[in-house]
Amino acid sequence: MTVQQRAQSRCHWLPELERHSGPLYKALVDQLALDIADGNLKPGDRLPPQRLLADALQVTVGTITRAYREAERRGLLEAKIGSGTRVRAQQTEAPGFRHLSAAGQDSIDLSLSTPIETPLRQQQLSALMERLAGRPDVVEAALHYQPEQGNSAQRSSLARWLSAQGLPMAADELILTEGGQHADFLALQVLVRPGEAVASDALTYPGMIAAARQLGLKHLPVPMDGEGMRPDALERLCQQQRIRLLYLMPEHNNPTGAQMSQARREAIVEIARRYDLLLLEDGVQYVAPEHRGQAFYQLAPERALYIFSVSKILAGGLRFGALRAPASLITQLSAGLRAQCWASSSLPGAIACEWLASGMAETLIDWQWQELAARQQLMRECLQGYELHYHPCGLHAWMALPAPWRAGDFVQRAAERGVTLIGAEPFCVGSQPAPQAVRICLTPPPTRDQLRVALERLRELLHEGPPLKALLV
C-alpha cells in the first residue's frame, strides 16, 4: 500500500478537487463549503490533520494549511488547541454567549452584566416622561427624520454631560447610535474591509467577537497580563500581521476586570502610530471619573474612536449610545449609518439626554455605585480564599477556578444548583485554549439576599470539587 493509499484510508473526509477550478487551496475550501451545506460534514466534525490530508491528496502541507486558514476566516472551521480543526456551528455569536440569559425560572442569574434593579429607575423614568410631555418642542423634534449623525440638540447635550464626567468632547465629534453594540458594529463595518484583520485582548467582549465574525473579519488575539493587553505582544503581532483596527477596553476589561496604567496606554498609542492602527475604545462598562484613566481619544485624537452607552447606568432598553470619532472619519461613518438605518431613533435619545441633563441620573448612578460596593463586599465574604479579579466599578467579577475544576463542568454543575454563569469560552478570541475561569455578574439578582444564596451555592460547589466522572473525561 502506498503512502497516499494509507493516508486516504485514514481520512474520513476527502474533497473532490477536480470539481473545482482555480488554485488548489480555494478548490478545497469550496468543496468544504459544499459538503457542509449538503450535510456531509456537520458542526463539530473533526477534519483530517493537515499532514495526513496532504499525503492523501498528494499536495503540499502548505496548501492544506492555507485552505484551513481561509475556511476559518470564512467561518466554516474553528481550530482549538488540543481538539484539532472542526466544522464550526453556523452561528454569528460566540459559543455560549446569548443576548438574554438562558437562566431557568427557578435559577438565580449571574450571567448578565445589567444595571441593578431598583424602583428608583422606574420612578425617574415616569417623572421624565411627564416632563417631556410638557415640552412639545422636544416631542415635535423627536417625531421628525434626523440627520445621520443624530439630533444636534441631543449631541450637544450628551457632549456637555460627558465633558462634565471628565470625557471632554464636542457635539460635532459624536454620531448617535442604537446603543454600544451598534456603535461597535458600525465602526467595524465602515472602517475594516472583509478579510482584513482586527485585534483585541485575547479575552474580550463576546459582542465584538460576534460582530467581527459576522463581517468576515480576521480577529487576532493579543496576550494579556494583569493590566490587560501587553504592548510587547502587540508589537510582535504587528510585525507579523497587517492590522487595521485595535479594539480596547482599557478601564475595565470584560471579562477579567483588568485596567491599564497610563504608561501602558501611552505604549499602545506609540505602537498604533508606528503601525497606523485605528483604536476603538469601548467605554460601555462605565467607570466613575475618580477611577478612570485617560481615554485613548485624548492621547491619540487623530486615530481613536470612543464608544459610550447608557445601558449600564440608566437602562439597557433605551438603546441609546454614541460613537466619538476623528473629524476625518465622521463623513464615512455617517454614510455607513445612513445605509444601515438612516439615523438613530430620536425619542430614546430625547429621554436619555433629558435624564442625564436633569441631574436625576447622578442620583441613580451614585445609588448603583453604593449598592455595587455592598455586593462586591458580599462576594468577598462568600468566596473568601478564591482568586477573584474585579474593578471597583465592575458589574461582574472574574474567578479563576481551583484545580481540578474545569469551567464547562463548573458552569453545568452550578446550573444544576440553580445558578446561571458564563464560562471563559465565549470571551476567547481565535483558537487559543480557554482558561479555567468563570464570570460572576453581581447585578442581575434583585436583592442582596438572592445574591447571597447564589454565592453560597457556588462556595459549596467549590468546596465539594468536581465529581469523579468529570475528572475521568
C-alpha positions as CSV (number, residue, x, y, z in Angstrom):
1,M,0.0,0.0,0.0
2,T,1.4,3.4,-1.0
3,V,1.7,6.4,1.4
4,Q,-1.2,8.0,-0.4
5,Q,-3.4,4.9,-0.1
6,R,-2.6,4.6,3.6
7,A,-3.4,8.3,4.2
8,Q,-6.7,8.0,2.2
9,S,-7.8,5.0,4.3
10,R,-7.3,7.1,7.5
11,C,-9.2,10.2,6.2
12,H,-12.9,10.3,6.9
13,W,-13.3,13.3,4.6
14,L,-11.6,13.6,1.1
15,P,-12.6,16.6,-1.0
16,E,-13.2,16.1,-4.7
17,L,-10.9,18.8,-6.0
18,E,-11.4,18.0,-9.7
19,R,-14.9,19.5,-9.5
20,H,-13.4,23.0,-9.0
21,S,-11.2,25.3,-11.0
22,G,-8.6,27.7,-9.7
23,P,-5.9,27.4,-7.0
24,L,-6.0,24.1,-5.1
25,Y,-6.5,25.7,-1.7
26,K,-9.6,27.6,-2.9
27,A,-10.9,24.4,-4.5
28,L,-10.5,22.6,-1.2
29,V,-12.4,25.4,0.6
30,D,-15.2,25.5,-2.0
31,Q,-15.7,21.7,-1.6
32,L,-15.6,22.0,2.1
33,A,-18.4,24.6,2.0
34,L,-20.5,22.4,-0.3
35,D,-20.1,19.4,2.0
36,I,-21.2,21.4,5.0
37,A,-24.2,22.8,3.1
38,D,-25.2,19.3,1.9
39,G,-24.9,17.9,5.4
40,N,-22.0,15.6,4.6
41,L,-20.0,17.4,7.3
42,K,-21.8,18.5,10.4
43,P,-21.0,21.1,13.1
44,G,-18.3,19.6,15.4
45,D,-17.0,17.1,12.9
46,R,-13.2,17.0,13.0
47,L,-11.2,17.4,9.8
48,P,-8.2,15.3,9.0
49,P,-4.8,16.5,10.3
50,Q,-3.0,18.7,7.7
51,R,-0.1,16.3,7.1
52,L,-2.5,13.3,6.7
53,L,-4.8,15.2,4.2
54,A,-1.8,16.5,2.3
55,D,-0.5,12.9,1.8
56,A,-4.0,11.7,0.8
57,L,-4.3,14.4,-1.8
58,Q,-0.7,14.5,-2.9
59,V,-0.4,18.2,-2.3
60,T,1.9,20.2,0.0
61,V,1.2,20.7,3.7
62,G,1.3,24.5,2.9
63,T,-1.7,24.1,0.6
64,I,-3.8,22.4,3.3
65,T,-2.7,25.0,5.9
66,R,-3.7,27.8,3.6
67,A,-7.1,26.2,2.9
68,Y,-7.8,25.6,6.5
69,R,-6.9,29.2,7.4
70,E,-9.2,30.5,4.6
71,A,-12.0,28.3,5.7
72,E,-11.6,29.5,9.3
73,R,-11.7,33.1,8.0
74,R,-14.9,32.4,6.2
75,G,-16.4,31.0,9.4
76,L,-16.5,27.4,8.2
77,L,-14.0,25.9,10.6
78,E,-12.6,26.6,14.0
79,A,-9.3,25.4,15.4
80,K,-8.7,24.8,19.1
81,I,-5.5,23.6,20.7
82,G,-6.0,20.1,21.9
83,S,-9.1,19.4,19.9
84,G,-7.9,19.9,16.3
85,T,-9.8,21.6,13.4
86,R,-13.5,21.2,13.4
87,V,-16.6,22.3,11.5
88,R,-17.9,25.4,13.1
89,A,-21.5,25.7,14.2
90,Q,-23.2,28.2,11.8
91,Q,-23.7,31.0,14.3
92,T,-22.8,34.6,14.4
93,E,-22.2,34.9,18.1
94,A,-19.5,33.5,20.4
95,P,-20.2,29.9,21.8
96,G,-22.3,30.0,24.9
97,F,-23.0,33.8,24.6
98,R,-26.6,34.9,24.5
99,H,-28.1,38.4,24.3
100,L,-30.6,37.4,27.0
101,S,-30.0,34.9,29.8
102,A,-30.8,31.2,29.4
103,A,-31.5,31.1,33.2
104,G,-34.5,28.9,34.1
105,Q,-37.4,30.3,36.0
106,D,-36.0,28.9,39.3
107,S,-32.4,29.8,38.6
108,I,-30.6,32.8,40.0
109,D,-29.0,34.6,37.1
110,L,-25.3,35.6,37.5
111,S,-24.6,35.6,33.7
112,L,-25.6,39.0,32.5
113,S,-24.0,42.4,33.1
114,T,-27.0,44.6,33.7
115,P,-28.0,47.6,35.8
116,I,-29.1,46.7,39.3
117,E,-32.9,46.7,39.7
118,T,-34.4,49.5,41.8
119,P,-37.8,51.2,41.9
120,L,-35.9,54.5,41.6
121,R,-35.3,53.8,37.9
122,Q,-39.0,53.4,37.1
123,Q,-39.9,56.5,39.3
124,Q,-37.3,58.6,37.5
125,L,-38.4,57.4,34.1
126,S,-42.1,58.2,34.9
127,A,-41.2,61.7,36.0
128,L,-39.1,62.3,32.9
129,M,-41.9,61.2,30.6
130,E,-44.2,63.7,32.3
131,R,-41.6,66.4,31.9
132,L,-41.1,65.6,28.2
133,A,-44.9,65.6,27.7
134,G,-44.9,69.3,28.9
135,R,-42.2,70.2,26.3
136,P,-43.9,70.0,22.9
137,D,-40.8,71.4,21.1
138,V,-38.8,68.3,22.2
139,V,-41.5,65.9,21.3
140,E,-42.1,67.5,18.0
141,A,-38.4,67.4,17.1
142,A,-38.3,63.7,18.0
143,L,-41.0,62.9,15.5
144,H,-39.1,64.1,12.5
145,Y,-36.3,62.4,10.5
146,Q,-32.9,63.2,11.9
147,P,-29.5,63.8,10.2
148,E,-27.2,60.8,10.0
149,Q,-25.1,62.0,13.0
150,G,-28.2,62.3,15.1
151,N,-30.3,65.1,16.6
152,S,-28.0,68.1,17.0
153,A,-29.5,69.2,20.3
154,Q,-29.1,65.7,21.7
155,R,-25.5,65.5,20.6
156,S,-24.8,68.9,22.3
157,S,-26.5,67.7,25.5
158,L,-24.6,64.4,25.6
159,A,-21.3,66.2,24.8
160,R,-21.8,68.5,27.8
161,W,-22.6,65.7,30.1
162,L,-19.6,63.6,29.0
163,S,-17.3,66.6,29.3
164,A,-18.5,67.1,32.9
165,Q,-17.7,63.5,33.6
166,G,-14.1,64.0,32.5
167,L,-14.5,62.9,28.9
168,P,-14.3,66.2,27.0
169,M,-15.7,66.1,23.5
170,A,-17.6,68.3,21.1
171,A,-21.0,67.7,19.6
172,D,-19.7,67.5,16.1
173,E,-17.4,64.6,17.1
174,L,-20.3,62.4,18.0
175,I,-22.5,60.1,16.0
176,L,-25.6,58.9,17.9
177,T,-26.2,55.1,17.8
178,E,-28.7,52.5,18.9
179,G,-26.6,51.5,21.8
180,G,-23.0,50.4,22.2
181,Q,-23.2,47.2,20.2
182,H,-24.5,49.2,17.2
183,A,-21.5,51.6,17.5
184,D,-19.1,48.7,17.7
185,F,-20.6,47.1,14.6
186,L,-20.8,50.4,12.7
187,A,-17.1,51.1,13.3
188,L,-16.0,47.7,12.1
189,Q,-18.3,47.6,9.1
190,V,-17.3,51.0,7.8
191,L,-13.6,51.1,8.7
192,V,-12.4,47.5,8.1
193,R,-12.9,45.6,4.9
194,P,-13.9,41.9,4.8
195,G,-10.7,39.7,5.2
196,E,-8.8,42.5,7.0
197,A,-7.5,42.0,10.5
198,V,-8.7,43.4,13.8
199,A,-7.0,42.7,17.1
200,S,-8.2,42.8,20.7
201,D,-7.4,41.4,24.1
202,A,-7.2,37.6,24.0
203,L,-10.2,37.7,26.3
204,T,-12.7,40.2,25.2
205,Y,-16.4,41.2,24.9
206,P,-18.4,38.5,23.0
207,G,-20.3,41.1,21.1
208,M,-17.1,42.2,19.5
209,I,-16.2,38.6,18.6
210,A,-19.7,38.2,17.1
211,A,-19.5,41.4,15.1
212,A,-16.1,40.6,13.6
213,R,-17.3,37.1,12.7
214,Q,-20.5,38.4,11.1
215,L,-18.5,40.9,9.0
216,G,-15.9,38.3,7.8
217,L,-13.0,40.0,9.6
218,K,-9.9,38.2,10.8
219,H,-9.9,38.6,14.6
220,L,-6.5,38.2,16.2
221,P,-5.9,37.8,20.0
222,V,-3.2,39.8,21.9
223,P,-1.9,38.1,25.0
224,M,-2.7,39.8,28.3
225,D,-1.3,40.3,31.8
226,G,-2.7,41.9,34.9
227,E,-3.2,45.2,33.1
228,G,-4.8,43.7,30.0
229,M,-3.2,43.9,26.6
230,R,0.6,43.5,26.5
231,P,2.4,46.1,24.4
232,D,5.3,43.7,23.6
233,A,2.8,41.1,22.3
234,L,1.0,43.7,20.3
235,E,4.3,44.8,18.7
236,R,5.2,41.2,17.7
237,L,1.7,40.7,16.2
238,C,2.0,44.0,14.2
239,Q,5.3,42.7,12.8
240,Q,3.7,39.5,11.6
241,Q,0.2,40.7,10.5
242,R,-1.3,43.8,8.9
243,I,-3.8,45.0,11.4
244,R,-6.4,47.7,10.6
245,L,-8.1,48.3,14.0
246,L,-7.4,47.6,17.6
247,Y,-10.3,47.1,20.0
248,L,-9.7,48.1,23.6
249,M,-11.3,48.2,27.0
250,P,-8.6,50.0,29.0
251,E,-10.8,50.9,32.0
252,H,-12.4,47.6,32.7
253,N,-11.8,44.6,30.5
254,N,-14.8,42.4,30.0
255,P,-14.4,39.7,31.4
256,T,-11.2,40.0,33.5
257,G,-11.7,43.5,35.0
258,A,-8.1,44.4,34.2
259,Q,-7.4,48.2,34.0
260,M,-4.5,49.7,32.0
261,S,-2.0,52.1,33.6
262,Q,-1.1,55.4,32.0
263,A,2.2,54.0,30.9
264,R,0.5,51.0,29.2
265,R,-1.8,53.3,27.3
266,E,1.0,55.5,26.1
267,A,3.0,52.5,24.9
268,I,0.0,51.2,22.9
269,V,-0.6,54.6,21.3
270,E,3.1,54.7,20.3
271,I,2.7,51.3,18.6
272,A,-0.6,52.4,16.9
273,R,1.1,55.4,15.4
274,R,4.1,53.4,14.1
275,Y,1.9,50.7,12.5
276,D,-1.0,53.0,11.6
277,L,-3.7,51.3,13.7
278,L,-7.1,52.7,14.4
279,L,-8.1,52.5,18.0
280,L,-11.6,51.6,19.1
281,E,-12.2,52.1,22.8
282,D,-15.3,50.6,24.4
283,G,-16.5,52.7,27.3
284,V,-19.8,51.0,27.7
285,Q,-18.7,49.4,31.0
286,Y,-19.0,52.9,32.6
287,V,-16.4,53.8,35.2
288,A,-16.7,56.6,37.7
289,P,-14.4,59.6,37.0
290,E,-12.2,59.1,40.0
291,H,-11.4,55.5,38.9
292,R,-10.8,56.4,35.2
293,G,-7.6,56.9,33.3
294,Q,-7.0,58.9,30.2
295,A,-9.1,57.9,27.2
296,F,-7.3,56.9,24.1
297,Y,-9.0,59.6,22.1
298,Q,-7.4,62.1,24.4
299,L,-4.0,60.5,23.8
300,A,-4.4,60.0,20.0
301,P,-7.3,62.1,18.8
302,E,-6.4,61.6,15.2
303,R,-6.9,57.8,15.2
304,A,-9.0,56.9,18.3
305,L,-12.7,56.3,18.5
306,Y,-14.7,56.0,21.7
307,I,-18.0,54.1,22.4
308,F,-20.5,55.3,25.0
309,S,-23.9,53.9,26.0
310,V,-26.4,54.4,28.8
311,S,-27.1,50.7,29.0
312,K,-25.2,50.1,32.2
313,I,-26.1,53.3,34.0
314,L,-29.7,54.1,33.0
315,A,-31.5,51.4,31.2
316,G,-30.5,48.9,28.5
317,G,-33.9,49.1,26.9
318,L,-33.3,52.7,25.8
319,R,-30.8,51.6,23.1
320,F,-29.0,54.9,23.1
321,G,-25.3,55.4,22.6
322,A,-22.7,57.4,20.8
323,L,-19.5,56.9,18.8
324,R,-16.9,59.6,19.1
325,A,-14.7,59.7,16.0
326,P,-11.9,61.9,14.5
327,A,-13.2,64.5,12.0
328,S,-11.5,62.7,9.2
329,L,-13.8,59.7,9.7
330,I,-17.2,61.3,10.5
331,T,-18.4,61.6,6.9
332,Q,-17.5,58.0,6.2
333,L,-19.2,56.7,9.4
334,S,-22.3,58.8,8.9
335,A,-22.7,57.4,5.4
336,G,-22.4,53.9,6.8
337,L,-25.1,54.6,9.5
338,R,-27.4,56.1,6.8
339,A,-27.1,52.9,4.8
340,Q,-28.0,50.8,7.9
341,C,-30.9,52.7,9.4
342,W,-30.9,56.3,8.1
343,A,-30.4,57.7,11.7
344,S,-30.8,56.5,15.3
345,S,-34.2,56.8,16.8
346,S,-34.7,60.3,18.3
347,L,-37.3,59.5,21.0
348,P,-35.0,57.3,23.2
349,G,-32.3,59.9,22.7
350,A,-34.6,62.6,24.0
351,I,-35.4,60.5,27.1
352,A,-31.8,59.6,27.7
353,C,-30.4,63.2,27.3
354,E,-33.2,64.7,29.5
355,W,-32.3,62.0,32.1
356,L,-28.7,62.9,32.1
357,A,-29.2,66.7,32.0
358,S,-31.8,66.7,34.7
359,G,-29.4,65.6,37.5
360,M,-31.6,62.6,38.3
361,A,-29.1,60.3,36.5
362,E,-26.4,61.2,39.1
363,T,-28.7,60.1,41.9
364,L,-29.3,56.8,40.2
365,I,-25.7,56.3,39.3
366,D,-24.5,57.1,42.8
367,W,-27.0,54.6,44.3
368,Q,-25.8,51.9,41.9
369,W,-22.1,52.5,42.9
370,Q,-23.1,52.2,46.6
371,E,-25.1,49.1,46.0
372,L,-22.4,47.6,43.9
373,A,-19.8,48.2,46.6
374,A,-22.0,46.3,49.1
375,R,-22.5,43.4,46.6
376,Q,-18.7,43.2,46.0
377,Q,-18.2,43.0,49.8
378,L,-20.7,40.2,50.0
379,M,-18.9,38.4,47.2
380,R,-15.6,38.7,49.0
381,E,-17.1,37.3,52.2
382,C,-18.8,34.4,50.5
383,L,-15.9,33.4,48.2
384,Q,-13.1,34.2,50.5
385,G,-9.9,32.4,49.7
386,Y,-10.7,32.0,46.0
387,E,-9.0,34.0,43.2
388,L,-11.2,36.9,42.3
389,H,-10.5,39.8,39.9
390,Y,-12.8,42.8,39.6
391,H,-12.9,46.5,39.1
392,P,-14.4,48.8,41.9
393,C,-17.0,49.9,39.3
394,G,-17.3,46.5,37.7
395,L,-20.7,44.8,37.5
396,H,-19.0,41.4,37.4
397,A,-16.0,39.5,38.7
398,W,-13.7,37.0,37.1
399,M,-13.0,33.9,39.2
400,A,-10.1,31.6,38.4
401,L,-11.2,28.1,39.3
402,P,-9.1,25.9,41.6
403,A,-7.8,22.7,40.1
404,P,-9.1,20.2,39.2
405,W,-12.2,22.2,38.2
406,R,-12.8,22.8,34.6
407,A,-15.0,25.8,33.6
408,G,-17.5,23.8,31.5
409,D,-18.1,21.3,34.3
410,F,-18.4,24.1,36.9
411,V,-21.0,26.0,34.8
412,Q,-23.0,22.9,34.3
413,R,-22.9,21.9,38.0
414,A,-23.8,25.5,39.0
415,A,-26.8,25.3,36.7
416,E,-27.9,22.1,38.4
417,R,-27.7,24.0,41.8
418,G,-29.9,26.8,40.3
419,V,-27.2,29.4,39.4
420,T,-26.5,30.5,35.9
421,L,-23.0,31.5,35.0
422,I,-20.8,32.0,31.9
423,G,-17.5,30.3,31.5
424,A,-14.4,31.6,29.7
425,E,-15.1,30.1,26.2
426,P,-17.4,32.9,24.9
427,F,-14.7,35.5,25.6
428,C,-11.8,33.7,23.9
429,V,-10.5,35.1,20.6
430,G,-9.2,32.8,17.9
431,S,-8.0,29.2,18.6
432,Q,-6.4,29.8,22.0
433,P,-7.4,27.4,24.8
434,A,-9.9,28.9,27.3
435,P,-8.7,29.5,30.8
436,Q,-10.4,27.6,33.6
437,A,-12.4,30.6,34.9
438,V,-16.0,31.9,35.1
439,R,-17.6,35.4,35.0
440,I,-19.8,36.1,38.0
441,C,-22.2,39.0,37.4
442,L,-23.3,40.6,40.7
443,T,-26.1,42.8,39.4
444,P,-29.0,40.7,38.0
445,P,-30.4,39.4,41.3
446,P,-33.0,41.9,42.5
447,T,-31.8,41.7,46.1
448,R,-28.6,41.1,48.1
449,D,-30.3,38.1,49.8
450,Q,-30.8,36.4,46.5
451,L,-27.2,37.2,45.5
452,R,-26.0,35.7,48.8
453,V,-27.9,32.5,48.2
454,A,-26.3,32.1,44.7
455,L,-22.8,32.9,46.0
456,E,-23.2,30.4,48.9
457,R,-24.2,27.7,46.4
458,L,-21.1,28.4,44.4
459,R,-19.0,28.2,47.5
460,E,-20.5,24.8,48.4
461,L,-19.7,23.6,44.9
462,L,-16.1,24.9,45.1
463,H,-15.6,23.1,48.4
464,E,-17.0,19.8,47.1
465,G,-14.9,19.8,44.0
466,P,-15.8,18.2,40.7
467,P,-17.5,14.8,40.5
468,L,-15.2,11.9,39.7
469,K,-16.8,11.3,36.3
470,A,-15.8,14.9,35.3
471,L,-12.2,14.1,36.2
472,L,-12.2,10.9,34.1
473,V,-13.5,12.6,30.9
